[in-house]
Amino acid sequence: MQELEVLAERGDAQAQFPLGWCYYTGEDIAQDYQQAFYWFKKSAEQGYAKA
């Protein structure tokens, strides 16, 4: 989880989406829809199709 967070914070769209998913589902982290939306949006803005 820490590695995923580091990559997402560095701007890796392929890490931002699964981090958003973890926040959305509450998997391995406290569920937080605002954080999920934040990471999904960051990923989508970079053109990551799944986001």
mmCIF file as Biopython writes it, N, C-alpha, C and O atoms, coordinates in Angstrom:
data_model
#
loop_
_atom_site.group_PDB
_atom_site.id
_atom_site.type_symbol
_atom_site.label_atom_id
_atom_site.label_alt_id
_atom_site.label_comp_id
_atom_site.label_asym_id
_atom_site.label_entity_id
_atom_site.label_seq_id
_atom_site.pdbx_PDB_ins_code
_atom_site.Cartn_x
_atom_site.Cartn_y
_atom_site.Cartn_z
_atom_site.occupancy
_atom_site.B_iso_or_equiv
_atom_site.auth_seq_id
_atom_site.auth_asym_id
_atom_site.pdbx_PDB_model_num
ATOM 1   N N  . MET A ? 1  ? 0.819   -1.181 0.000   1.0 0.0 1  A 1 
ATOM 2   C CA . MET A ? 1  ? 0.000   0.000  0.000   1.0 0.0 1  A 1 
ATOM 3   C C  . MET A ? 1  ? 0.874   1.261  0.000   1.0 0.0 1  A 1 
ATOM 4   O O  . MET A ? 1  ? 0.570   2.229  -0.696  1.0 0.0 1  A 1 
ATOM 5   N N  . GLN A ? 2  ? 1.935   1.245  0.765   1.0 0.0 2  A 1 
ATOM 6   C CA . GLN A ? 2  ? 2.811   2.416  0.815   1.0 0.0 2  A 1 
ATOM 7   C C  . GLN A ? 2  ? 3.429   2.711  -0.542  1.0 0.0 2  A 1 
ATOM 8   O O  . GLN A ? 2  ? 3.513   3.867  -0.956  1.0 0.0 2  A 1 
ATOM 9   N N  . GLU A ? 3  ? 3.856   1.671  -1.228  1.0 0.0 3  A 1 
ATOM 10  C CA . GLU A ? 3  ? 4.459   1.850  -2.548  1.0 0.0 3  A 1 
ATOM 11  C C  . GLU A ? 3  ? 3.445   2.450  -3.525  1.0 0.0 3  A 1 
ATOM 12  O O  . GLU A ? 3  ? 3.780   3.326  -4.322  1.0 0.0 3  A 1 
ATOM 13  N N  . LEU A ? 4  ? 2.230   1.977  -3.452  1.0 0.0 4  A 1 
ATOM 14  C CA . LEU A ? 4  ? 1.164   2.495  -4.308  1.0 0.0 4  A 1 
ATOM 15  C C  . LEU A ? 4  ? 0.933   3.980  -4.033  1.0 0.0 4  A 1 
ATOM 16  O O  . LEU A ? 4  ? 0.775   4.768  -4.965  1.0 0.0 4  A 1 
ATOM 17  N N  . GLU A ? 5  ? 0.914   4.357  -2.773  1.0 0.0 5  A 1 
ATOM 18  C CA . GLU A ? 5  ? 0.723   5.762  -2.405  1.0 0.0 5  A 1 
ATOM 19  C C  . GLU A ? 5  ? 1.871   6.630  -2.912  1.0 0.0 5  A 1 
ATOM 20  O O  . GLU A ? 5  ? 1.644   7.731  -3.414  1.0 0.0 5  A 1 
ATOM 21  N N  . VAL A ? 6  ? 3.089   6.144  -2.783  1.0 0.0 6  A 1 
ATOM 22  C CA . VAL A ? 6  ? 4.254   6.906  -3.248  1.0 0.0 6  A 1 
ATOM 23  C C  . VAL A ? 6  ? 4.172   7.128  -4.746  1.0 0.0 6  A 1 
ATOM 24  O O  . VAL A ? 6  ? 4.380   8.243  -5.222  1.0 0.0 6  A 1 
ATOM 25  N N  . LEU A ? 7  ? 3.873   6.080  -5.487  1.0 0.0 7  A 1 
ATOM 26  C CA . LEU A ? 7  ? 3.765   6.206  -6.946  1.0 0.0 7  A 1 
ATOM 27  C C  . LEU A ? 7  ? 2.636   7.143  -7.343  1.0 0.0 7  A 1 
ATOM 28  O O  . LEU A ? 7  ? 2.796   7.960  -8.250  1.0 0.0 7  A 1 
ATOM 29  N N  . ALA A ? 8  ? 1.503   7.032  -6.676  1.0 0.0 8  A 1 
ATOM 30  C CA . ALA A ? 8  ? 0.361   7.890  -6.987  1.0 0.0 8  A 1 
ATOM 31  C C  . ALA A ? 8  ? 0.696   9.355  -6.728  1.0 0.0 8  A 1 
ATOM 32  O O  . ALA A ? 8  ? 0.364   10.224 -7.534  1.0 0.0 8  A 1 
ATOM 33  N N  . GLU A ? 9  ? 1.345   9.623  -5.618  1.0 0.0 9  A 1 
ATOM 34  C CA . GLU A ? 9  ? 1.717   10.993 -5.285  1.0 0.0 9  A 1 
ATOM 35  C C  . GLU A ? 9  ? 2.747   11.555 -6.259  1.0 0.0 9  A 1 
ATOM 36  O O  . GLU A ? 9  ? 2.822   12.769 -6.448  1.0 0.0 9  A 1 
ATOM 37  N N  . ARG A ? 10 ? 3.525   10.698 -6.866  1.0 0.0 10 A 1 
ATOM 38  C CA . ARG A ? 10 ? 4.508   11.129 -7.871  1.0 0.0 10 A 1 
ATOM 39  C C  . ARG A ? 10 ? 3.874   11.356 -9.233  1.0 0.0 10 A 1 
ATOM 40  O O  . ARG A ? 10 ? 4.546   11.798 -10.165 1.0 0.0 10 A 1 
ATOM 41  N N  . GLY A ? 11 ? 2.574   11.055 -9.359  1.0 0.0 11 A 1 
ATOM 42  C CA . GLY A ? 11 ? 1.872   11.318 -10.605 1.0 0.0 11 A 1 
ATOM 43  C C  . GLY A ? 11 ? 1.659   10.121 -11.505 1.0 0.0 11 A 1 
ATOM 44  O O  . GLY A ? 11 ? 1.299   10.287 -12.670 1.0 0.0 11 A 1 
ATOM 45  N N  . ASP A ? 12 ? 1.870   8.925  -11.001 1.0 0.0 12 A 1 
ATOM 46  C CA . ASP A ? 12 ? 1.686   7.706  -11.792 1.0 0.0 12 A 1 
ATOM 47  C C  . ASP A ? 12 ? 0.199   7.372  -11.904 1.0 0.0 12 A 1 
ATOM 48  O O  . ASP A ? 12 ? -0.413  6.931  -10.931 1.0 0.0 12 A 1 
ATOM 49  N N  . ALA A ? 13 ? -0.385  7.581  -13.092 1.0 0.0 13 A 1 
ATOM 50  C CA . ALA A ? 13 ? -1.816  7.353  -13.310 1.0 0.0 13 A 1 
ATOM 51  C C  . ALA A ? 13 ? -2.203  5.898  -13.072 1.0 0.0 13 A 1 
ATOM 52  O O  . ALA A ? 13 ? -3.311  5.616  -12.616 1.0 0.0 13 A 1 
ATOM 53  N N  . GLN A ? 14 ? -1.298  4.980  -13.378 1.0 0.0 14 A 1 
ATOM 54  C CA . GLN A ? 14 ? -1.595  3.556  -13.187 1.0 0.0 14 A 1 
ATOM 55  C C  . GLN A ? 14 ? -1.550  3.168  -11.713 1.0 0.0 14 A 1 
ATOM 56  O O  . GLN A ? 14 ? -2.011  2.082  -11.362 1.0 0.0 14 A 1 
ATOM 57  N N  . ALA A ? 15 ? -1.023  3.996  -10.861 1.0 0.0 15 A 1 
ATOM 58  C CA . ALA A ? 15 ? -1.057  3.776  -9.415  1.0 0.0 15 A 1 
ATOM 59  C C  . ALA A ? 15 ? -2.213  4.562  -8.790  1.0 0.0 15 A 1 
ATOM 60  O O  . ALA A ? 15 ? -2.787  4.140  -7.786  1.0 0.0 15 A 1 
ATOM 61  N N  . GLN A ? 16 ? -2.541  5.685  -9.380  1.0 0.0 16 A 1 
ATOM 62  C CA . GLN A ? 16 ? -3.608  6.523  -8.832  1.0 0.0 16 A 1 
ATOM 63  C C  . GLN A ? 16 ? -4.957  5.815  -8.889  1.0 0.0 16 A 1 
ATOM 64  O O  . GLN A ? 16 ? -5.741  5.890  -7.943  1.0 0.0 16 A 1 
ATOM 65  N N  . PHE A ? 17 ? -5.224  5.136  -9.982  1.0 0.0 17 A 1 
ATOM 66  C CA . PHE A ? 17 ? -6.523  4.462  -10.112 1.0 0.0 17 A 1 
ATOM 67  C C  . PHE A ? 17 ? -6.709  3.365  -9.059  1.0 0.0 17 A 1 
ATOM 68  O O  . PHE A ? 17 ? -7.735  3.363  -8.379  1.0 0.0 17 A 1 
ATOM 69  N N  . PRO A ? 18 ? -5.763  2.432  -8.894  1.0 0.0 18 A 1 
ATOM 70  C CA . PRO A ? 18 ? -5.979  1.414  -7.866  1.0 0.0 18 A 1 
ATOM 71  C C  . PRO A ? 18 ? -5.981  1.982  -6.446  1.0 0.0 18 A 1 
ATOM 72  O O  . PRO A ? 18 ? -6.638  1.434  -5.561  1.0 0.0 18 A 1 
ATOM 73  N N  . LEU A ? 19 ? -5.254  3.071  -6.226  1.0 0.0 19 A 1 
ATOM 74  C CA . LEU A ? 19 ? -5.314  3.711  -4.912  1.0 0.0 19 A 1 
ATOM 75  C C  . LEU A ? 19 ? -6.723  4.264  -4.690  1.0 0.0 19 A 1 
ATOM 76  O O  . LEU A ? 19 ? -7.283  4.127  -3.603  1.0 0.0 19 A 1 
ATOM 77  N N  . GLY A ? 20 ? -7.281  4.878  -5.707  1.0 0.0 20 A 1 
ATOM 78  C CA . GLY A ? 20 ? -8.664  5.342  -5.615  1.0 0.0 20 A 1 
ATOM 79  C C  . GLY A ? 20 ? -9.620  4.198  -5.346  1.0 0.0 20 A 1 
ATOM 80  O O  . GLY A ? 20 ? -10.566 4.341  -4.571  1.0 0.0 20 A 1 
ATOM 81  N N  . TRP A ? 21 ? -9.381  3.082  -5.972  1.0 0.0 21 A 1 
ATOM 82  C CA . TRP A ? 21 ? -10.240 1.908  -5.775  1.0 0.0 21 A 1 
ATOM 83  C C  . TRP A ? 21 ? -10.147 1.399  -4.333  1.0 0.0 21 A 1 
ATOM 84  O O  . TRP A ? 21 ? -11.155 1.004  -3.746  1.0 0.0 21 A 1 
ATOM 85  N N  . CYS A ? 22 ? -8.956  1.409  -3.776  1.0 0.0 22 A 1 
ATOM 86  C CA . CYS A ? 22 ? -8.791  0.999  -2.371  1.0 0.0 22 A 1 
ATOM 87  C C  . CYS A ? 22 ? -9.589  1.915  -1.455  1.0 0.0 22 A 1 
ATOM 88  O O  . CYS A ? 22 ? -10.253 1.446  -0.530  1.0 0.0 22 A 1 
ATOM 89  N N  . TYR A ? 23 ? -9.529  3.211  -1.704  1.0 0.0 23 A 1 
ATOM 90  C CA . TYR A ? 23 ? -10.314 4.150  -0.901  1.0 0.0 23 A 1 
ATOM 91  C C  . TYR A ? 23 ? -11.805 3.935  -1.122  1.0 0.0 23 A 1 
ATOM 92  O O  . TYR A ? 23 ? -12.591 4.033  -0.180  1.0 0.0 23 A 1 
ATOM 93  N N  . TYR A ? 24 ? -12.196 3.648  -2.342  1.0 0.0 24 A 1 
ATOM 94  C CA . TYR A ? 24 ? -13.606 3.448  -2.654  1.0 0.0 24 A 1 
ATOM 95  C C  . TYR A ? 24 ? -14.176 2.222  -1.946  1.0 0.0 24 A 1 
ATOM 96  O O  . TYR A ? 24 ? -15.271 2.277  -1.385  1.0 0.0 24 A 1 
ATOM 97  N N  . THR A ? 25 ? -13.444 1.135  -1.973  1.0 0.0 25 A 1 
ATOM 98  C CA . THR A ? 25 ? -13.938 -0.117 -1.389  1.0 0.0 25 A 1 
ATOM 99  C C  . THR A ? 25 ? -13.605 -0.274 0.085   1.0 0.0 25 A 1 
ATOM 100 O O  . THR A ? 25 ? -14.219 -1.083 0.780   1.0 0.0 25 A 1 
ATOM 101 N N  . GLY A ? 26 ? -12.638 0.496  0.563   1.0 0.0 26 A 1 
ATOM 102 C CA . GLY A ? 26 ? -12.186 0.329  1.943   1.0 0.0 26 A 1 
ATOM 103 C C  . GLY A ? 26 ? -11.256 -0.853 2.101   1.0 0.0 26 A 1 
ATOM 104 O O  . GLY A ? 26 ? -11.081 -1.372 3.203   1.0 0.0 26 A 1 
ATOM 105 N N  . GLU A ? 27 ? -10.658 -1.280 0.999   1.0 0.0 27 A 1 
ATOM 106 C CA . GLU A ? 27 ? -9.742  -2.430 0.995   1.0 0.0 27 A 1 
ATOM 107 C C  . GLU A ? 27 ? -8.343  -1.969 1.394   1.0 0.0 27 A 1 
ATOM 108 O O  . GLU A ? 27 ? -7.730  -1.157 0.702   1.0 0.0 27 A 1 
ATOM 109 N N  . ASP A ? 28 ? -7.849  -2.486 2.499   1.0 0.0 28 A 1 
ATOM 110 C CA . ASP A ? 28 ? -6.509  -2.173 3.013   1.0 0.0 28 A 1 
ATOM 111 C C  . ASP A ? 28 ? -6.360  -0.739 3.502   1.0 0.0 28 A 1 
ATOM 112 O O  . ASP A ? 28 ? -5.249  -0.310 3.812   1.0 0.0 28 A 1 
ATOM 113 N N  . ILE A ? 29 ? -7.454  0.008  3.576   1.0 0.0 29 A 1 
ATOM 114 C CA . ILE A ? 29 ? -7.403  1.409  4.005   1.0 0.0 29 A 1 
ATOM 115 C C  . ILE A ? 29 ? -8.822  1.820  4.413   1.0 0.0 29 A 1 
ATOM 116 O O  . ILE A ? 29 ? -9.794  1.204  3.976   1.0 0.0 29 A 1 
ATOM 117 N N  . ALA A ? 30 ? -8.941  2.833  5.231   1.0 0.0 30 A 1 
ATOM 118 C CA . ALA A ? 30 ? -10.269 3.305  5.633   1.0 0.0 30 A 1 
ATOM 119 C C  . ALA A ? 30 ? -11.030 3.837  4.425   1.0 0.0 30 A 1 
ATOM 120 O O  . ALA A ? 30 ? -10.484 4.592  3.622   1.0 0.0 30 A 1 
ATOM 121 N N  . GLN A ? 31 ? -12.284 3.442  4.303   1.0 0.0 31 A 1 
ATOM 122 C CA . GLN A ? 31 ? -13.104 3.876  3.167   1.0 0.0 31 A 1 
ATOM 123 C C  . GLN A ? 31 ? -13.282 5.386  3.209   1.0 0.0 31 A 1 
ATOM 124 O O  . GLN A ? 31 ? -13.619 5.961  4.244   1.0 0.0 31 A 1 
ATOM 125 N N  . ASP A ? 32 ? -13.050 6.015  2.063   1.0 0.0 32 A 1 
ATOM 126 C CA . ASP A ? 32 ? -13.144 7.475  1.969   1.0 0.0 32 A 1 
ATOM 127 C C  . ASP A ? 32 ? -13.487 7.830  0.530   1.0 0.0 32 A 1 
ATOM 128 O O  . ASP A ? 32 ? -12.624 7.808  -0.347  1.0 0.0 32 A 1 
ATOM 129 N N  . TYR A ? 33 ? -14.747 8.156  0.296   1.0 0.0 33 A 1 
ATOM 130 C CA . TYR A ? 33 ? -15.200 8.436  -1.063  1.0 0.0 33 A 1 
ATOM 131 C C  . TYR A ? 33 ? -14.574 9.710  -1.633  1.0 0.0 33 A 1 
ATOM 132 O O  . TYR A ? 33 ? -14.352 9.794  -2.841  1.0 0.0 33 A 1 
ATOM 133 N N  . GLN A ? 34 ? -14.292 10.686 -0.800  1.0 0.0 34 A 1 
ATOM 134 C CA . GLN A ? 34 ? -13.661 11.907 -1.293  1.0 0.0 34 A 1 
ATOM 135 C C  . GLN A ? 34 ? -12.254 11.620 -1.807  1.0 0.0 34 A 1 
ATOM 136 O O  . GLN A ? 34 ? -11.858 12.123 -2.857  1.0 0.0 34 A 1 
ATOM 137 N N  . GLN A ? 35 ? -11.506 10.814 -1.068  1.0 0.0 35 A 1 
ATOM 138 C CA . GLN A ? 35 ? -10.166 10.446 -1.517  1.0 0.0 35 A 1 
ATOM 139 C C  . GLN A ? 35 ? -10.238 9.578  -2.767  1.0 0.0 35 A 1 
ATOM 140 O O  . GLN A ? 35 ? -9.404  9.706  -3.663  1.0 0.0 35 A 1 
ATOM 141 N N  . ALA A ? 36 ? -11.234 8.693  -2.829  1.0 0.0 36 A 1 
ATOM 142 C CA . ALA A ? 36 ? -11.413 7.848  -4.009  1.0 0.0 36 A 1 
ATOM 143 C C  . ALA A ? 36 ? -11.644 8.725  -5.231  1.0 0.0 36 A 1 
ATOM 144 O O  . ALA A ? 36 ? -11.008 8.524  -6.266  1.0 0.0 36 A 1 
ATOM 145 N N  . PHE A ? 37 ? -12.546 9.694  -5.123  1.0 0.0 37 A 1 
ATOM 146 C CA . PHE A ? 37 ? -12.831 10.591 -6.241  1.0 0.0 37 A 1 
ATOM 147 C C  . PHE A ? 37 ? -11.579 11.373 -6.636  1.0 0.0 37 A 1 
ATOM 148 O O  . PHE A ? 37 ? -11.288 11.532 -7.821  1.0 0.0 37 A 1 
ATOM 149 N N  . TYR A ? 38 ? -10.847 11.853 -5.645  1.0 0.0 38 A 1 
ATOM 150 C CA . TYR A ? 38 ? -9.627  12.614 -5.905  1.0 0.0 38 A 1 
ATOM 151 C C  . TYR A ? 38 ? -8.653  11.810 -6.762  1.0 0.0 38 A 1 
ATOM 152 O O  . TYR A ? 38 ? -8.136  12.318 -7.757  1.0 0.0 38 A 1 
ATOM 153 N N  . TRP A ? 39 ? -8.399  10.555 -6.379  1.0 0.0 39 A 1 
ATOM 154 C CA . TRP A ? 39 ? -7.426  9.737  -7.106  1.0 0.0 39 A 1 
ATOM 155 C C  . TRP A ? 39 ? -7.967  9.273  -8.455  1.0 0.0 39 A 1 
ATOM 156 O O  . TRP A ? 39 ? -7.210  9.195  -9.423  1.0 0.0 39 A 1 
ATOM 157 N N  . PHE A ? 40 ? -9.253  8.966  -8.538  1.0 0.0 40 A 1 
ATOM 158 C CA . PHE A ? 40 ? -9.842  8.612  -9.835  1.0 0.0 40 A 1 
ATOM 159 C C  . PHE A ? 40 ? -9.712  9.784  -10.802 1.0 0.0 40 A 1 
ATOM 160 O O  . PHE A ? 40 ? -9.352  9.602  -11.965 1.0 0.0 40 A 1 
ATOM 161 N N  . LYS A ? 41 ? -10.007 10.988 -10.315 1.0 0.0 41 A 1 
ATOM 162 C CA . LYS A ? 41 ? -9.949  12.182 -11.157 1.0 0.0 41 A 1 
ATOM 163 C C  . LYS A ? 41 ? -8.519  12.454 -11.624 1.0 0.0 41 A 1 
ATOM 164 O O  . LYS A ? 41 ? -8.297  12.765 -12.794 1.0 0.0 41 A 1 
ATOM 165 N N  . LYS A ? 42 ? -7.550  12.337 -10.716 1.0 0.0 42 A 1 
ATOM 166 C CA . LYS A ? 42 ? -6.143  12.555 -11.080 1.0 0.0 42 A 1 
ATOM 167 C C  . LYS A ? 42 ? -5.731  11.585 -12.185 1.0 0.0 42 A 1 
ATOM 168 O O  . LYS A ? 42 ? -5.054  11.971 -13.137 1.0 0.0 42 A 1 
ATOM 169 N N  . SER A ? 43 ? -6.135  10.351 -12.057 1.0 0.0 43 A 1 
ATOM 170 C CA . SER A ? 43 ? -5.802  9.340  -13.040 1.0 0.0 43 A 1 
ATOM 171 C C  . SER A ? 43 ? -6.481  9.619  -14.378 1.0 0.0 43 A 1 
ATOM 172 O O  . SER A ? 43 ? -5.853  9.508  -15.431 1.0 0.0 43 A 1 
ATOM 173 N N  . ALA A ? 44 ? -7.748  9.978  -14.337 1.0 0.0 44 A 1 
ATOM 174 C CA . ALA A ? 44 ? -8.516  10.264 -15.554 1.0 0.0 44 A 1 
ATOM 175 C C  . ALA A ? 44 ? -7.953  11.479 -16.285 1.0 0.0 44 A 1 
ATOM 176 O O  . ALA A ? 44 ? -7.913  11.496 -17.515 1.0 0.0 44 A 1 
ATOM 177 N N  . GLU A ? 45 ? -7.526  12.475 -15.557 1.0 0.0 45 A 1 
ATOM 178 C CA . GLU A ? 45 ? -6.971  13.683 -16.173 1.0 0.0 45 A 1 
ATOM 179 C C  . GLU A ? 45 ? -5.705  13.395 -16.972 1.0 0.0 45 A 1 
ATOM 180 O O  . GLU A ? 45 ? -5.329  14.168 -17.854 1.0 0.0 45 A 1 
ATOM 181 N N  . GLN A ? 46 ? -5.058  12.292 -16.663 1.0 0.0 46 A 1 
ATOM 182 C CA . GLN A ? 46 ? -3.860  11.895 -17.387 1.0 0.0 46 A 1 
ATOM 183 C C  . GLN A ? 46 ? -4.169  10.938 -18.528 1.0 0.0 46 A 1 
ATOM 184 O O  . GLN A ? 46 ? -3.267  10.450 -19.209 1.0 0.0 46 A 1 
ATOM 185 N N  . GLY A ? 47 ? -5.466  10.677 -18.728 1.0 0.0 47 A 1 
ATOM 186 C CA . GLY A ? 47 ? -5.865  9.839  -19.851 1.0 0.0 47 A 1 
ATOM 187 C C  . GLY A ? 47 ? -5.894  8.349  -19.569 1.0 0.0 47 A 1 
ATOM 188 O O  . GLY A ? 47 ? -5.970  7.546  -20.498 1.0 0.0 47 A 1 
ATOM 189 N N  . TYR A ? 48 ? -5.834  7.966  -18.298 1.0 0.0 48 A 1 
ATOM 190 C CA . TYR A ? 48 ? -5.879  6.539  -17.963 1.0 0.0 48 A 1 
ATOM 191 C C  . TYR A ? 48 ? -7.307  6.036  -18.194 1.0 0.0 48 A 1 
ATOM 192 O O  . TYR A ? 48 ? -8.231  6.438  -17.487 1.0 0.0 48 A 1 
ATOM 193 N N  . ALA A ? 49 ? -7.481  5.177  -19.164 1.0 0.0 49 A 1 
ATOM 194 C CA . ALA A ? 49 ? -8.802  4.767  -19.663 1.0 0.0 49 A 1 
ATOM 195 C C  . ALA A ? 49 ? -9.701  4.148  -18.594 1.0 0.0 49 A 1 
ATOM 196 O O  . ALA A ? 49 ? -10.905 4.406  -18.593 1.0 0.0 49 A 1 
ATOM 197 N N  . LYS A ? 50 ? -9.164  3.353  -17.700 1.0 0.0 50 A 1 
ATOM 198 C CA . LYS A ? 50 ? -9.981  2.709  -16.672 1.0 0.0 50 A 1 
ATOM 199 C C  . LYS A ? 50 ? -10.616 3.717  -15.726 1.0 0.0 50 A 1 
ATOM 200 O O  . LYS A ? 50 ? -11.696 3.489  -15.180 1.0 0.0 50 A 1 
ATOM 201 N N  . ALA A ? 51 ? -9.929  4.829  -15.546 1.0 0.0 51 A 1 
ATOM 202 C CA . ALA A ? 51 ? -10.465 5.873  -14.631 1.0 0.0 51 A 1 
ATOM 203 C C  . ALA A ? 51 ? -11.616 6.593  -15.289 1.0 0.0 51 A 1 
ATOM 204 O O  . ALA A ? 51 ? -12.200 7.498  -14.692 1.0 0.0 51 A 1 
#
